[in-house]
Amino acid sequence: MLSNIKAYFGFGVGLSLVVSLLFNYSQSQVNENLSTQLITSNLSVKSLTAKNQALDNQMQALLLDRDVAQQAADENQREVLKLRRDALVKVKEVRTVIQHEDCYSRPLPDNVIKRMHYN
């Protein structure tokens, strides 16, 4: 009877050892797969981070270009307004100077009016 118990115990230990080895092998395969996936994921994250940084740099450059273009447009608009004010002043000066001339009461030809258009 004691020899049967020893045999069963030995068989149980052996079976436990085999099951343990199979489980360890299975876990090592899972660990290898997960390690490979982690490496791939890290490479993807690094690649996406680099792309994100490049897009950020491009965005900053575009924002700077936009700001420069807006400043140029604002300056252009100020210049146009100044030229219009100057044109109005000149028209008033011309009208003041010619107001006592005999041509003052005569209408200007259409081609002259088109050239004097300042609005």
Buried (B, 14 or more C-beta within 10 A) or exposed (E): EEEEEEEEEEEEEEEEEEEEEEEEEEEEEEEEEEEEEEEEEEEEEEEEEEEEEEEEEEEEEEEEEEEEEEEEEEEEEEEEEEEEEEBEEEEEEEEEEEEEEEEEEEEEEEEEEEEEEEE
